[in-house]
């Protein structure tokens, strides 16, 4: 959207230049495609949305620069802000973001992902680990509380993220389990993963998967059981 044709730069404000940007993009992409392929390079284009005038039915949104970029691109991702993230003082500290793959020549398209983009930090790895832990079932969410086995992470998502930041050992445990079950998370899509969780040696996976009081009590009873046999 920010690429400016020479005629537009050299002209006056208010001059009409019909289709100049679209022609520029079409010509540039025809030249760039071969070079990008031969040099094994990744080219990233960031575009903006415009709205068509007078559209009654259908989506009025359209990307600037004509249709050439849509045609030549291998992957197109629609990135949108869902909501703002605030700290305990009500100050905005980031955005909850959704990314949807609207075109993909190298993998199945139309998949979505949600993540936090924190100001001055970028994509929040801690938030991603927490969300995937909940989806996998190793982090239990009861109301506003988050728990990992017997470890209480905190009340509210922000407090749970803060706990994981301050306790990297716990965060690394959850991350190891998440990575070991990456295939199950991908296959589940948006749905929670049910059963068949791969455990990781040296972590509290079994304790974390004890989600009900009955399971926890049964596990505690097994641990405390002491049988004496007399002849």
C-alpha positions as CSV (number, residue, x, y, z in Angstrom):
1,X,0.0,0.0,0.0
2,X,2.9,2.4,0.6
3,X,4.7,1.8,-2.7
4,X,4.4,5.0,-4.7
5,X,4.7,5.2,-8.5
6,X,7.1,7.8,-9.9
7,X,4.3,9.6,-11.8
8,X,2.5,10.1,-8.5
9,X,5.6,11.5,-6.8
10,X,6.4,13.9,-9.6
11,X,2.8,14.9,-10.1
12,X,0.7,17.3,-8.0
13,X,-1.6,16.4,-5.1
14,X,-5.1,15.8,-6.5
15,X,-3.9,14.5,-9.8
16,X,-5.8,11.3,-11.0
17,X,-3.6,8.3,-11.5
18,X,-5.8,5.3,-12.3
19,X,-4.3,1.9,-11.9
20,X,-0.7,3.1,-11.6
21,X,0.1,1.2,-8.4
22,X,-1.5,-2.0,-9.7
23,X,0.6,-1.9,-12.9
24,X,3.7,-1.2,-10.8
25,X,3.0,-4.2,-8.6
26,X,2.2,-6.5,-11.5
27,X,5.5,-5.6,-13.3
28,X,7.6,-5.8,-10.2
29,X,6.3,-9.2,-9.2
30,X,6.9,-10.7,-12.6
31,X,10.5,-9.6,-12.4
32,X,11.0,-10.6,-8.7
33,X,9.4,-14.1,-8.8
34,X,12.2,-15.7,-10.7
35,X,14.9,-14.0,-8.7
36,X,13.3,-15.0,-5.4
37,X,13.0,-18.6,-6.5
38,X,16.5,-18.9,-7.7
39,X,18.1,-17.4,-4.6
40,X,15.9,-19.3,-2.2
41,X,14.8,-16.1,-0.6
42,X,11.7,-15.2,1.4
43,X,10.0,-11.9,0.5
44,X,7.5,-10.5,3.0
45,X,5.0,-7.9,1.8
46,X,2.9,-6.0,4.4
47,X,-0.3,-4.6,3.0
48,X,-3.3,-2.6,4.3
49,X,-7.1,-3.0,3.8
50,X,-9.3,-0.6,1.9
51,X,-13.1,-0.7,1.4
52,X,-14.9,-0.8,-1.9
53,X,-17.5,1.9,-2.4
54,X,-21.2,0.9,-2.7
55,X,-20.8,-2.8,-1.8
56,X,-24.1,-4.0,-0.3
57,X,-23.6,-7.8,-0.3
58,X,-20.3,-9.6,0.5
59,X,-17.1,-8.3,2.1
60,X,-16.3,-4.7,1.1
61,X,-12.6,-5.1,2.2
62,X,-9.9,-5.3,-0.4
63,X,-6.1,-5.1,-0.3
64,X,-4.4,-2.2,-2.1
65,X,-2.2,-2.7,-5.2
66,X,-4.5,-4.8,-7.4
67,X,-4.7,-8.5,-7.7
68,X,-1.1,-9.4,-8.7
69,X,0.2,-9.8,-5.2
70,X,-2.7,-12.2,-4.3
71,X,-1.8,-14.3,-7.4
72,X,2.0,-14.5,-6.9
73,X,2.1,-15.0,-3.2
74,X,2.6,-18.5,-1.8
75,X,1.2,-17.7,1.7
76,X,-1.3,-15.0,2.6
77,X,-2.0,-14.3,6.3
78,X,-4.8,-12.1,7.6
79,X,-3.7,-10.6,10.9
80,X,-6.2,-8.7,13.0
81,X,-6.3,-7.3,16.5
82,X,-9.0,-9.0,18.7
83,X,-8.7,-7.0,21.9
84,X,-6.3,-4.9,23.9
85,X,-4.5,-6.3,26.9
86,X,-4.3,-4.2,30.1
87,X,-2.2,-4.5,33.2
88,X,-3.5,-4.2,36.8
89,X,-3.5,-0.4,36.5
90,X,-5.6,-0.4,33.4
91,X,-2.8,0.6,31.1
92,X,-2.6,-1.1,27.6
93,X,0.4,-3.4,27.5
94,X,-0.4,-5.4,24.3
95,X,-2.9,-6.8,21.9
96,X,-4.6,-10.2,21.5
97,X,-4.2,-11.0,17.9
98,X,-5.7,-13.5,15.5
99,X,-3.8,-14.7,12.4
100,X,-5.7,-16.6,9.7
101,X,-4.1,-18.3,6.7
102,X,-6.3,-17.3,3.7
103,X,-4.0,-18.8,1.1
104,X,-1.3,-21.4,1.3
105,X,0.5,-23.2,-1.6
106,X,2.8,-25.2,0.7
107,X,0.5,-26.5,3.5
108,X,-3.2,-26.8,4.2
109,X,-4.8,-23.3,4.3
110,X,-7.6,-21.7,6.4
111,X,-5.9,-22.4,9.8
112,X,-6.0,-19.9,12.6
113,X,-3.9,-19.0,15.5
114,X,-4.3,-16.6,18.4
115,X,-1.5,-15.1,20.4
116,X,-0.5,-12.0,22.5
117,X,1.7,-9.3,21.0
118,X,3.2,-7.3,23.9
119,X,4.4,-3.8,23.4
120,X,8.2,-3.6,23.4
121,X,8.4,-7.4,23.5
122,X,6.7,-8.9,20.5
123,X,4.8,-12.2,20.5
124,X,4.5,-13.5,24.1
125,X,6.1,-16.9,24.4
126,X,4.9,-17.3,28.0
127,X,1.3,-16.6,27.0
128,X,1.6,-19.2,24.2
129,X,2.9,-21.8,26.6
130,X,0.1,-21.1,29.1
131,X,-2.6,-21.3,26.4
132,X,-1.2,-24.6,24.9
133,X,-0.9,-26.0,28.4
134,X,-4.6,-25.4,29.0
135,X,-5.5,-26.9,25.6
136,X,-3.4,-29.9,26.3
137,X,-5.0,-30.4,29.7
138,X,-1.7,-30.2,31.8
139,X,-2.7,-26.7,33.0
140,X,-6.1,-26.7,34.7
141,X,-8.3,-23.7,34.6
142,X,-10.9,-23.5,37.3
143,X,-12.8,-20.2,37.1
144,X,-10.2,-17.6,37.0
145,X,-7.5,-19.7,38.6
146,X,-4.8,-21.6,36.7
147,X,-3.1,-24.6,38.2
148,X,-0.3,-26.9,37.1
149,X,-0.7,-30.1,39.1
150,X,-0.3,-29.0,42.7
151,X,1.3,-25.7,41.8
152,X,-1.1,-22.7,41.8
153,X,0.0,-20.4,39.0
154,X,-2.3,-17.5,39.8
155,X,-5.7,-15.9,39.5
156,X,-6.3,-14.5,36.1
157,X,-4.2,-15.0,32.9
158,X,-1.9,-12.1,33.6
159,X,-1.0,-13.3,37.1
160,X,-0.4,-16.9,35.7
161,X,1.9,-15.4,33.0
162,X,3.8,-13.4,35.6
163,X,4.3,-16.6,37.7
164,X,5.7,-18.5,34.8
165,X,8.1,-15.6,34.0
166,X,9.3,-15.6,37.6
167,X,9.6,-19.4,37.8
168,X,11.3,-20.5,34.6
169,X,11.7,-24.1,35.8
170,X,7.9,-24.6,35.9
171,X,7.6,-22.8,32.5
172,X,10.3,-25.1,31.0
173,X,8.5,-28.2,32.3
174,X,5.2,-27.1,30.6
175,X,7.1,-26.2,27.4
176,X,8.8,-29.6,27.3
177,X,5.4,-31.4,27.6
178,X,3.8,-29.1,25.0
179,X,6.7,-29.7,22.5
180,X,6.4,-33.5,23.1
181,X,2.7,-33.3,22.1
182,X,3.0,-30.8,19.3
183,X,1.5,-33.3,16.8
184,X,-1.6,-33.8,19.0
185,X,-2.1,-30.0,19.4
186,X,-1.9,-29.5,15.6
187,X,-4.3,-32.4,14.9
188,X,-6.8,-31.1,17.5
189,X,-7.1,-27.7,15.9
190,X,-9.2,-25.4,18.1
191,X,-10.5,-28.3,20.2
192,X,-8.9,-29.4,23.5
193,X,-6.6,-32.5,23.3
194,X,-8.3,-35.6,24.8
195,X,-6.2,-38.4,26.2
196,X,-3.0,-39.9,25.0
197,X,-0.7,-37.2,26.4
198,X,3.0,-38.0,26.0
199,X,4.7,-37.7,29.3
200,X,8.2,-36.3,29.7
201,X,10.8,-37.7,32.2
202,X,11.6,-35.3,35.0
203,X,8.4,-33.4,34.8
204,X,5.1,-33.5,36.8
205,X,3.0,-34.6,33.9
206,X,1.1,-37.3,35.7
207,X,0.3,-35.0,38.6
208,X,-0.7,-32.2,36.2
209,X,-3.1,-34.5,34.4
210,X,-5.0,-35.4,37.6
211,X,-7.8,-32.9,36.9
212,X,-10.5,-34.1,39.3
213,X,-10.6,-34.4,43.1
214,X,-11.3,-38.1,42.8
215,X,-8.2,-38.7,40.7
216,X,-6.0,-36.7,43.1
217,X,-7.4,-38.4,46.2
218,X,-7.0,-41.8,44.6
219,X,-3.4,-41.0,43.7
220,X,-2.7,-39.7,47.2
221,X,-4.3,-42.9,48.7
222,X,-2.0,-45.1,46.5
223,X,1.0,-43.1,47.6
224,X,0.1,-43.4,51.3
225,X,-1.1,-47.0,51.2
226,X,1.0,-49.3,53.5
227,X,0.1,-52.9,53.8
228,X,1.5,-55.2,56.5
229,X,1.1,-58.9,56.2
230,X,1.7,-61.1,59.3
231,X,2.1,-64.9,59.2
